[in-house]
């Protein structure tokens, strides 16, 4: 697989704009953790859709994968099952 980016989904699109940038910290609670391929020609901008097909416009990039597993361990309960399954396929 090409470069991937961990994405945070929030309850409302406005929360994505007000949440802290990449990394963790105080702010809007994360609803779901997804993964998206990087946009063509970049390594740090997400493409338009996550691996499960959701639009990344209303999400915030959380950064590159944490390793194995691809999501931060403290967010394991929030991982999108479809994105996780797609990551297991590669």
Rosetta silent file (secondary structure, phi, psi, omega in degrees, C-alpha in Angstrom):
SEQUENCE: XXXXXXXXXXXXXXXXXXXXXXXXXXXXXXXXXXXXXXXXXXXXXXXXXXXXXXXXXXXXXXXXXXXXXXXXXXXXXXXXXXXXXXXXXX
SCORE:     score description
SCORE:     0.000 S_00000001
   1 L     0.000  152.311  176.850    0.000    0.000    0.000 S_00000001
   2 L   -75.191 -168.872  179.787    1.096    3.580   -0.552 S_00000001
   3 L   -62.696  137.984  178.436    1.462    6.171    2.196 S_00000001
   4 E  -123.410  157.505 -177.820   -1.467    6.216    4.609 S_00000001
   5 E  -131.641  131.303  176.522   -2.713    8.801    7.083 S_00000001
   6 E   -75.784  133.527 -176.746   -4.624    8.220   10.306 S_00000001
   7 E  -121.627  141.329  175.028   -7.815   10.316   10.351 S_00000001
   8 E  -104.904  128.238  175.021  -10.027   11.427   13.236 S_00000001
   9 E  -101.057  135.952  179.530  -13.782   11.654   12.706 S_00000001
  10 L  -113.385  170.049 -179.610  -15.749   13.961   15.006 S_00000001
  11 L   -64.102  -37.009  178.923  -19.486   14.219   15.723 S_00000001
  12 L  -132.496  150.274  179.894  -19.828   17.381   13.623 S_00000001
  13 H   -56.925  -33.288 -178.947  -17.659   18.849   10.831 S_00000001
  14 H   -64.601  -27.778  178.588  -17.103   22.037   12.863 S_00000001
  15 H   -67.584  -30.881  177.941  -15.345   19.983   15.548 S_00000001
  16 H   -64.217  -33.499  179.671  -12.722   18.918   12.998 S_00000001
  17 H   -76.401  -27.782 -176.187  -11.852   22.587   12.493 S_00000001
  18 H   -99.823  -10.108  179.201  -11.621   23.341   16.214 S_00000001
  19 L   -72.135  158.718  178.035   -9.870   20.175   17.369 S_00000001
  20 L   -64.038  159.436 -179.549   -6.121   20.271   17.915 S_00000001
  21 L   -67.767 -162.531 -178.680   -3.851   19.491   14.965 S_00000001
  22 L   -51.487  142.777 -177.675   -1.951   16.252   14.420 S_00000001
  23 L   102.794 -164.452 -175.539   -1.244   14.409   17.609 S_00000001
  24 L  -118.908  165.303  178.373   -3.275   14.304   20.774 S_00000001
  25 L   158.211 -178.505 -179.533   -4.465   16.839   23.269 S_00000001
  26 L   -67.820  152.062  179.440   -7.528   18.520   24.678 S_00000001
  27 L   150.491 -161.943 -179.271  -10.314   19.371   22.286 S_00000001
  28 L   -61.887  140.851  178.856  -13.332   17.796   20.683 S_00000001
  29 L   -70.975  140.553  178.204  -13.684   14.074   21.411 S_00000001
  30 L   -76.122  131.177  179.451  -12.825   11.728   18.578 S_00000001
  31 L   -87.177  -42.553 -175.828  -15.816    9.696   17.428 S_00000001
  32 E  -152.766  147.681  177.654  -14.015    7.211   15.162 S_00000001
  33 E  -109.366  123.450 -179.155  -10.458    6.585   13.917 S_00000001
  34 E  -119.113  177.787  173.583  -10.079    5.887   10.191 S_00000001
  35 E  -135.896  140.570 -179.481   -7.223    5.543    7.748 S_00000001
  36 E  -132.452  146.628  172.316   -6.929    7.173    4.317 S_00000001
  37 E   -70.553  150.852  176.993   -4.395    6.877    1.527 S_00000001
  38 E   -66.354  149.848  176.294   -2.339   10.000    0.945 S_00000001
  39 L   -62.457  148.376  179.920   -3.463   12.241   -1.902 S_00000001
  40 L   -53.950  133.635  177.802   -1.558   11.610   -5.142 S_00000001
  41 L    82.055    2.720  179.065    1.825   13.298   -5.137 S_00000001
  42 L  -127.743  166.495  174.326    1.849   13.925   -1.369 S_00000001
  43 L  -123.627   -3.887 -176.916    2.878   12.084    1.749 S_00000001
  44 L  -131.956    5.128  176.938    1.063   14.207    4.331 S_00000001
  45 L  -113.105  128.386 -179.540   -2.290   15.183    2.795 S_00000001
  46 E   -71.987  149.552  171.909   -5.164   12.685    2.913 S_00000001
  47 E   -70.229 -178.462 -174.392   -6.977   11.652   -0.213 S_00000001
  48 E   -73.796  -18.000 -176.109  -10.704   12.342   -0.520 S_00000001
  49 E  -135.774  147.275  173.194  -11.908    9.049    1.013 S_00000001
  50 E   -76.499  173.661  178.137  -10.962    6.742    3.852 S_00000001
  51 L   -65.230  -21.690  177.345  -10.430    3.040    3.208 S_00000001
  52 L   -91.063   -1.657  175.464  -14.041    2.456    4.305 S_00000001
  53 L    98.657    2.114  179.753  -15.296    5.046    1.804 S_00000001
  54 L   -78.339  148.530  177.125  -16.063    8.009    4.100 S_00000001
  55 E   -69.086  130.741 -178.926  -15.349   11.544    2.954 S_00000001
  56 L   -85.784   -5.495 -176.897  -12.221   12.936    4.645 S_00000001
  57 L   -55.615  -41.467 -176.574  -13.342   16.569    4.263 S_00000001
  58 L   -91.786   11.654 -179.716  -14.986   16.683    7.698 S_00000001
  59 E  -109.957  170.034  177.116  -12.132   14.799    9.395 S_00000001
  60 E  -122.083  132.734  176.476   -8.790   15.874   10.760 S_00000001
  61 E   -66.010  132.303  179.477   -5.507   14.197    9.904 S_00000001
  62 E  -102.513   -7.310  178.266   -3.918   12.741   13.030 S_00000001
  63 E   118.610 -172.734  179.760   -0.619   11.902   11.364 S_00000001
  64 L   -72.052  165.166  179.572    1.141    8.843   10.022 S_00000001
  65 L   -58.857  152.719 -178.667    0.340    5.375   11.364 S_00000001
  66 L   -78.048   -8.506 -175.728    1.675    4.508   14.791 S_00000001
  67 L   122.092 -126.889  177.918    3.283    1.315   13.465 S_00000001
  68 L  -123.168  112.262    3.816    1.677   -2.011   14.170 S_00000001
  69 L   -71.723  169.643 -174.859   -1.182   -1.671   14.830 S_00000001
  70 L   -73.010  -17.842 -176.972   -1.652    1.372   12.592 S_00000001
  71 L  -103.064  157.358  175.639   -3.718    3.295   15.155 S_00000001
  72 L   -63.798  133.778 -177.153   -2.623    4.728   18.509 S_00000001
  73 H   -54.466  -34.475 -179.315   -3.200    2.044   21.186 S_00000001
  74 H   -70.154  -10.992  178.433   -5.202    4.460   23.347 S_00000001
  75 H  -107.409   14.373 -176.510   -7.703    4.810   20.461 S_00000001
  76 H   -55.680  -36.868 -178.286   -8.208    1.068   19.886 S_00000001
  77 H   -72.731  -12.853 -177.110  -11.861    1.203   20.974 S_00000001
  78 H  -103.411   -0.720 -174.988  -12.559    3.921   18.368 S_00000001
  79 E   -67.044  133.757  175.414  -11.056    2.197   15.316 S_00000001
  80 L   -66.953  121.805 -178.161  -13.320    1.843   12.285 S_00000001
  81 H   -62.704  -33.338 -179.715  -13.737   -1.914   11.755 S_00000001
  82 H   -70.838  -40.900  176.728  -13.899   -1.535    7.964 S_00000001
  83 H   -65.149  -41.625  179.512  -10.678    0.494    7.810 S_00000001
  84 H   -61.960  -42.916  178.899   -8.994   -1.989   10.150 S_00000001
  85 H   -64.045  -40.048  178.533  -10.078   -4.917    7.969 S_00000001
  86 H   -64.697  -35.721  177.459   -8.774   -3.150    4.856 S_00000001
  87 H   -68.314  -35.006  178.737   -5.425   -2.605    6.578 S_00000001
  88 H   -68.172  -25.406 -178.759   -5.278   -6.316    7.478 S_00000001
  89 H   -71.410  -26.305 -177.269   -5.757   -7.232    3.807 S_00000001
  90 L   -88.438    0.000    0.000   -2.496   -5.525    2.805 S_00000001
